[in-house]
């Protein structure tokens, strides 16, 4: 899942080298923390959060049914 979020974020931003995804696995869920360069933040979030919502939807669709839920947080 980490690689999927990394690929999507790098495709959107002007500075793909600044994109980082940290994965934290808890007892009930997996949290992916996405951080990008400050000037690319708007490109990852989008107008009214549409792109961020789309990234979360793609990650949710790619998650197995019986696996832990995966949440994407943008730092």
The first five atom37 places (N, CA, C, CB, O) and aatype in JSON, in Angstrom:
{
  "aatype": [20, 20, 20, 20, 20, 20, 20, 20, 20, 20, 20, 20, 20, 20, 20, 20, 20, 20, 20, 20, 20, 20, 20, 20, 20, 20, 20, 20, 20, 20, 20, 20, 20, 20, 20, 20, 20, 20, 20, 20, 20, 20, 20, 20, 20, 20, 20, 20, 20, 20, 20, 20, 20, 20, 20, 20, 20, 20, 20, 20, 20, 20, 20, 20, 20, 20, 20, 20, 20, 20, 20, 20, 20, 20, 20],
  "atom_mask": [
    [1, 1, 1, 1, 1],
    [1, 1, 1, 1, 1],
    [1, 1, 1, 1, 1],
    [1, 1, 1, 1, 1],
    [1, 1, 1, 1, 1],
    [1, 1, 1, 1, 1],
    [1, 1, 1, 1, 1],
    [1, 1, 1, 1, 1],
    [1, 1, 1, 1, 1],
    [1, 1, 1, 1, 1],
    [1, 1, 1, 1, 1],
    [1, 1, 1, 1, 1],
    [1, 1, 1, 1, 1],
    [1, 1, 1, 1, 1],
    [1, 1, 1, 1, 1],
    [1, 1, 1, 1, 1],
    [1, 1, 1, 1, 1],
    [1, 1, 1, 1, 1],
    [1, 1, 1, 1, 1],
    [1, 1, 1, 1, 1],
    [1, 1, 1, 1, 1],
    [1, 1, 1, 1, 1],
    [1, 1, 1, 1, 1],
    [1, 1, 1, 1, 1],
    [1, 1, 1, 1, 1],
    [1, 1, 1, 1, 1],
    [1, 1, 1, 1, 1],
    [1, 1, 1, 1, 1],
    [1, 1, 1, 1, 1],
    [1, 1, 1, 1, 1],
    [1, 1, 1, 1, 1],
    [1, 1, 1, 1, 1],
    [1, 1, 1, 1, 1],
    [1, 1, 1, 1, 1],
    [1, 1, 1, 1, 1],
    [1, 1, 1, 1, 1],
    [1, 1, 1, 1, 1],
    [1, 1, 1, 1, 1],
    [1, 1, 1, 1, 1],
    [1, 1, 1, 1, 1],
    [1, 1, 1, 1, 1],
    [1, 1, 1, 1, 1],
    [1, 1, 1, 1, 1],
    [1, 1, 1, 1, 1],
    [1, 1, 1, 1, 1],
    [1, 1, 1, 1, 1],
    [1, 1, 1, 1, 1],
    [1, 1, 1, 1, 1],
    [1, 1, 1, 1, 1],
    [1, 1, 1, 1, 1],
    [1, 1, 1, 1, 1],
    [1, 1, 1, 1, 1],
    [1, 1, 1, 1, 1],
    [1, 1, 1, 1, 1],
    [1, 1, 1, 1, 1],
    [1, 1, 1, 1, 1],
    [1, 1, 1, 1, 1],
    [1, 1, 1, 1, 1],
    [1, 1, 1, 1, 1],
    [1, 1, 1, 1, 1],
    [1, 1, 1, 1, 1],
    [1, 1, 1, 1, 1],
    [1, 1, 1, 1, 1],
    [1, 1, 1, 1, 1],
    [1, 1, 1, 1, 1],
    [1, 1, 1, 1, 1],
    [1, 1, 1, 1, 1],
    [1, 1, 1, 1, 1],
    [1, 1, 1, 1, 1],
    [1, 1, 1, 1, 1],
    [1, 1, 1, 1, 1],
    [1, 1, 1, 1, 1],
    [1, 1, 1, 1, 1],
    [1, 1, 1, 1, 1],
    [1, 1, 1, 1, 1]
  ],
  "atom_positions": [
    [[0.82, -1.19, 0.0], [0.0, 0.0, 0.0], [0.87, 1.26, 0.0], [-0.93, 0.0, 1.2], [0.54, 2.26, -0.63]],
    [[1.98, 1.17, 0.72], [2.89, 2.31, 0.82], [3.38, 2.73, -0.58], [4.1, 1.97, 1.73], [3.44, 3.92, -0.89]],
    [[3.72, 1.75, -1.41], [4.23, 2.03, -2.75], [3.16, 2.68, -3.62], [4.73, 0.74, -3.4], [3.47, 3.53, -4.46]],
    [[1.91, 2.28, -3.43], [0.8, 2.86, -4.2], [0.64, 4.34, -3.87], [-0.52, 2.11, -3.91], [0.53, 5.17, -4.78]],
    [[0.64, 4.68, -2.59], [0.5, 6.09, -2.19], [1.71, 6.89, -2.66], [0.34, 6.21, -0.65], [1.56, 8.03, -3.09]],
    [[2.89, 6.31, -2.57], [4.11, 6.97, -3.02], [4.04, 7.27, -4.51], [5.35, 6.11, -2.71], [4.38, 8.38, -4.94]],
    [[3.59, 6.31, -5.31], [3.47, 6.5, -6.75], [2.45, 7.58, -7.08], [3.07, 5.19, -7.43], [2.72, 8.45, -7.91]],
    [[1.29, 7.55, -6.44], [0.26, 8.54, -6.71], [0.73, 9.95, -6.35], [-1.01, 8.2, -5.93], [0.52, 10.89, -7.12]],
    [[1.36, 10.08, -5.2], [1.81, 11.41, -4.76], [2.93, 11.95, -5.66], [2.3, 11.34, -3.29], [2.93, 13.13, -6.01]],
    [[3.87, 11.09, -6.03], [4.98, 11.54, -6.89], [4.47, 11.96, -8.27], [6.02, 10.43, -7.04], [5.07, 12.81, -8.91]],
    [[3.38, 11.36, -8.72], [2.81, 11.71, -10.01], [2.15, 13.09, -9.99], [1.79, 10.66, -10.43], [2.01, 13.72, -11.03]],
    [[1.74, 13.55, -8.82], [1.0, 14.8, -8.7], [1.88, 16.03, -8.47], [0.02, 14.69, -7.59], [1.51, 17.13, -8.89]],
    [[3.01, 15.87, -7.83], [3.78, 17.02, -7.34], [4.89, 17.45, -8.3], [4.39, 16.7, -5.99], [5.25, 16.72, -9.22]],
    [[5.42, 18.67, -8.06], [6.54, 19.19, -8.84], [7.88, 18.71, -8.3], [6.5, 20.71, -8.86], [8.86, 18.64, -9.04]],
    [[7.93, 18.39, -7.01], [9.18, 17.94, -6.38], [8.99, 16.5, -5.87], [9.59, 18.89, -5.21], [8.75, 16.3, -4.68]],
    [[9.1, 15.51, -6.76], [8.86, 14.13, -6.33], [9.9, 13.6, -5.34], [8.83, 13.23, -7.54], [9.63, 12.63, -4.63]],
    [[11.07, 14.21, -5.28], [12.09, 13.76, -4.34], [11.72, 14.08, -2.89], [13.43, 14.39, -4.67], [12.24, 13.45, -1.97]],
    [[10.84, 15.05, -2.68], [10.46, 15.46, -1.33], [9.31, 14.63, -0.77], [10.08, 16.93, -1.33], [8.93, 14.81, 0.39]],
    [[8.75, 13.73, -1.56], [7.61, 12.92, -1.12], [8.09, 11.8, -0.21], [6.84, 12.35, -2.33], [9.03, 11.08, -0.54]],
    [[7.44, 11.67, 0.95], [7.76, 10.6, 1.9], [6.47, 9.99, 2.41], [8.63, 11.14, 3.07], [5.48, 10.69, 2.65]],
    [[6.49, 8.68, 2.58], [5.34, 7.97, 3.14], [5.83, 7.13, 4.3], [4.62, 7.1, 2.06], [6.66, 6.24, 4.11]],
    [[5.32, 7.4, 5.49], [5.66, 6.63, 6.69], [4.5, 5.7, 7.0], [5.97, 7.57, 7.91], [3.35, 6.12, 7.02]],
    [[4.81, 4.44, 7.25], [3.77, 3.45, 7.55], [3.83, 3.08, 9.02], [3.94, 2.2, 6.66], [4.89, 2.7, 9.53]],
    [[2.7, 3.19, 9.7], [2.59, 2.83, 11.1], [1.49, 1.79, 11.24], [2.31, 4.07, 12.0], [0.34, 2.02, 10.85]],
    [[1.84, 0.65, 11.79], [0.86, -0.42, 11.94], [0.43, -0.51, 13.39], [1.43, -1.77, 11.45], [1.25, -0.75, 14.28]],
    [[-0.85, -0.33, 13.62], [-1.41, -0.43, 14.95], [-2.14, -1.75, 15.11], [-2.35, 0.74, 15.23], [-2.13, -2.57, 14.19]],
    [[-2.76, -1.96, 16.25], [-3.46, -3.22, 16.49], [-4.72, -3.38, 15.63], [-3.83, -3.33, 17.94], [-5.12, -4.51, 15.34]],
    [[-5.33, -2.27, 15.23], [-6.59, -2.36, 14.48], [-6.53, -1.78, 13.08], [-7.66, -1.69, 15.24], [-7.43, -2.03, 12.28]],
    [[-5.49, -1.01, 12.75], [-5.44, -0.36, 11.44], [-3.99, -0.05, 11.06], [-6.28, 0.93, 11.45], [-3.08, -0.11, 11.88]],
    [[-3.81, 0.26, 9.79], [-2.52, 0.71, 9.26], [-2.69, 2.17, 8.86], [-2.05, -0.18, 8.04], [-3.64, 2.52, 8.16]],
    [[-1.76, 3.0, 9.3], [-1.82, 4.43, 9.0], [-0.64, 4.79, 8.1], [-1.81, 5.29, 10.31], [0.51, 4.5, 8.43]],
    [[-0.93, 5.42, 6.97], [0.09, 5.89, 6.05], [0.13, 7.41, 6.15], [-0.18, 5.42, 4.57], [-0.86, 8.09, 5.86]],
    [[1.27, 7.95, 6.57], [1.43, 9.39, 6.71], [2.19, 9.92, 5.5], [2.17, 9.76, 8.04], [3.36, 9.6, 5.31]],
    [[1.52, 10.73, 4.7], [2.1, 11.29, 3.48], [2.58, 12.7, 3.76], [1.08, 11.28, 2.33], [1.83, 13.54, 4.26]],
    [[3.84, 12.97, 3.43], [4.35, 14.33, 3.56], [5.02, 14.74, 2.25], [5.35, 14.43, 4.76], [5.76, 13.96, 1.65]],
    [[4.75, 15.96, 1.84], [5.29, 16.51, 0.6], [5.88, 17.89, 0.9], [4.19, 16.6, -0.51], [5.76, 18.4, 2.01]],
    [[6.51, 18.48, -0.11], [7.05, 19.82, 0.05], [5.9, 20.8, 0.29], [7.88, 20.24, -1.21], [4.81, 20.61, -0.24]],
    [[6.14, 21.85, 1.09], [5.05, 22.8, 1.41], [4.39, 23.41, 0.18], [5.6, 23.91, 2.28], [3.18, 23.64, 0.18]],
    [[5.16, 23.69, -0.88], [4.56, 24.3, -2.06], [3.73, 23.31, -2.9], [5.64, 24.92, -2.92], [2.97, 23.72, -3.77]],
    [[3.89, 22.0, -2.64], [3.11, 20.98, -3.34], [1.9, 20.51, -2.56], [3.99, 19.8, -3.65], [1.15, 19.66, -3.04]],
    [[1.68, 21.05, -1.37], [0.59, 20.6, -0.52], [-0.77, 20.78, -1.2], [0.61, 21.35, 0.81], [-1.63, 19.9, -1.1]],
    [[-0.96, 21.89, -1.88], [-2.24, 22.15, -2.55], [-2.52, 21.17, -3.67], [-2.26, 23.54, -3.1], [-3.68, 20.85, -3.94]],
    [[-1.47, 20.69, -4.33], [-1.65, 19.73, -5.42], [-2.07, 18.37, -4.9], [-0.37, 19.61, -6.24], [-2.78, 17.63, -5.59]],
    [[-1.64, 18.02, -3.71], [-2.0, 16.73, -3.14], [-3.39, 16.77, -2.51], [-0.96, 16.29, -2.09], [-4.13, 15.79, -2.55]],
    [[-3.75, 17.91, -1.94], [-5.07, 18.03, -1.31], [-6.15, 18.33, -2.34], [-5.05, 19.13, -0.23], [-7.22, 17.72, -2.31]],
    [[-5.89, 19.26, -3.25], [-6.87, 19.61, -4.28], [-7.94, 20.55, -3.76], [-7.51, 18.36, -4.83], [-8.01, 20.84, -2.57]],
    [[-8.76, 21.02, -4.68], [-9.85, 21.92, -4.3], [-10.86, 21.16, -3.46], [-10.54, 22.53, -5.54], [-11.37, 20.12, -3.87]],
    [[-11.15, 21.7, -2.3], [-12.09, 21.13, -1.33], [-11.73, 19.68, -0.97], [-13.5, 21.18, -1.89], [-12.61, 18.9, -0.61]],
    [[-10.44, 19.33, -1.08], [-9.98, 18.01, -0.67], [-10.33, 16.89, -1.62], [-10.53, 17.7, 0.65], [-10.33, 15.73, -1.22]],
    [[-10.63, 17.21, -2.87], [-11.06, 16.17, -3.82], [-9.95, 15.19, -4.16], [-11.56, 16.81, -5.09], [-10.21, 13.99, -4.24]],
    [[-8.73, 15.66, -4.35], [-7.64, 14.75, -4.7], [-7.28, 13.88, -3.5], [-6.41, 15.54, -5.19], [-7.02, 12.69, -3.67]],
    [[-7.26, 14.45, -2.31], [-6.98, 13.68, -1.1], [-8.04, 12.59, -0.92], [-6.94, 14.59, 0.14], [-7.72, 11.46, -0.57]],
    [[-9.27, 12.93, -1.16], [-10.36, 11.95, -1.05], [-10.2, 10.86, -2.1], [-11.74, 12.65, -1.2], [-10.46, 9.68, -1.82]],
    [[-9.77, 11.22, -3.3], [-9.57, 10.24, -4.36], [-8.43, 9.28, -4.01], [-9.27, 10.95, -5.69], [-8.53, 8.08, -4.28]],
    [[-7.36, 9.8, -3.43], [-6.24, 8.94, -3.0], [-6.73, 7.96, -1.95], [-5.06, 9.79, -2.44], [-6.42, 6.77, -2.01]],
    [[-7.5, 8.44, -0.99], [-8.04, 7.55, 0.05], [-8.97, 6.5, -0.53], [-8.79, 8.36, 1.12], [-8.98, 5.35, -0.07]],
    [[-9.75, 6.86, -1.54], [-10.67, 5.92, -2.18], [-9.9, 4.83, -2.92], [-11.61, 6.65, -3.14], [-10.28, 3.66, -2.85]],
    [[-8.84, 5.2, -3.61], [-8.03, 4.21, -4.34], [-7.37, 3.25, -3.35], [-6.96, 4.92, -5.21], [-7.32, 2.05, -3.6]],
    [[-6.86, 3.77, -2.25], [-6.21, 2.92, -1.24], [-7.24, 1.98, -0.62], [-5.55, 3.79, -0.14], [-6.94, 0.8, -0.4]],
    [[-8.42, 2.47, -0.35], [-9.47, 1.63, 0.23], [-9.88, 0.52, -0.74], [-10.69, 2.47, 0.63], [-10.13, -0.61, -0.33]],
    [[-9.95, 0.86, -2.02], [-10.33, -0.14, -3.02], [-9.24, -1.2, -3.2], [-10.61, 0.54, -4.36], [-9.54, -2.34, -3.54]],
    [[-7.98, -0.83, -2.99], [-6.88, -1.76, -3.17], [-6.63, -2.63, -1.93], [-5.62, -1.0, -3.51], [-5.86, -3.59, -2.0]],
    [[-7.27, -2.3, -0.82], [-7.09, -3.06, 0.42], [-7.92, -4.35, 0.36], [-7.49, -2.21, 1.65], [-9.05, -4.34, -0.12]],
    [[-7.35, -5.45, 0.84], [-8.07, -6.71, 0.89], [-9.26, -6.6, 1.84], [-7.14, -7.85, 1.33], [-9.25, -5.81, 2.78]],
    [[-10.28, -7.4, 1.56], [-11.48, -7.36, 2.41], [-11.19, -7.75, 3.85], [-12.54, -8.29, 1.84], [-11.69, -7.11, 4.78]],
    [[-10.39, -8.78, 4.05], [-10.16, -9.3, 5.39], [-8.94, -8.67, 6.07], [-9.99, -10.8, 5.34], [-8.59, -9.04, 7.19]],
    [[-8.28, -7.74, 5.4], [-7.1, -7.11, 5.98], [-7.49, -5.95, 6.89], [-6.16, -6.61, 4.87], [-8.65, -5.53, 6.93]],
    [[-6.5, -5.45, 7.63], [-6.73, -4.28, 8.47], [-7.05, -3.08, 7.58], [-5.49, -3.98, 9.38], [-6.52, -2.98, 6.47]],
    [[-7.91, -2.18, 8.04], [-8.18, -0.98, 7.24], [-6.95, -0.09, 7.17], [-9.37, -0.2, 7.83], [-6.15, -0.03, 8.1]],
    [[-6.81, 0.61, 6.05], [-5.67, 1.49, 5.81], [-6.18, 2.92, 5.73], [-4.89, 1.09, 4.51], [-7.1, 3.21, 4.97]],
    [[-5.57, 3.81, 6.52], [-5.94, 5.22, 6.53], [-4.77, 6.04, 6.02], [-6.37, 5.68, 7.95], [-3.62, 5.77, 6.37]],
    [[-5.07, 7.06, 5.2], [-4.04, 7.95, 4.67], [-4.19, 9.31, 5.34], [-4.14, 8.06, 3.12], [-5.26, 9.93, 5.28]],
    [[-3.12, 9.77, 5.97], [-3.09, 11.1, 6.59], [-2.07, 11.95, 5.85], [-2.75, 11.01, 8.11], [-0.96, 11.5, 5.57]],
    [[-2.45, 13.17, 5.53], [-1.53, 14.09, 4.84], [-0.97, 15.06, 5.87], [-2.27, 14.86, 3.69], [-1.71, 15.78, 6.54]],
    [[0.34, 15.07, 6.0], [1.03, 15.89, 7.0], [1.33, 17.26, 6.44], [2.32, 15.22, 7.48], [1.91, 18.1, 7.13]]
  ]
}
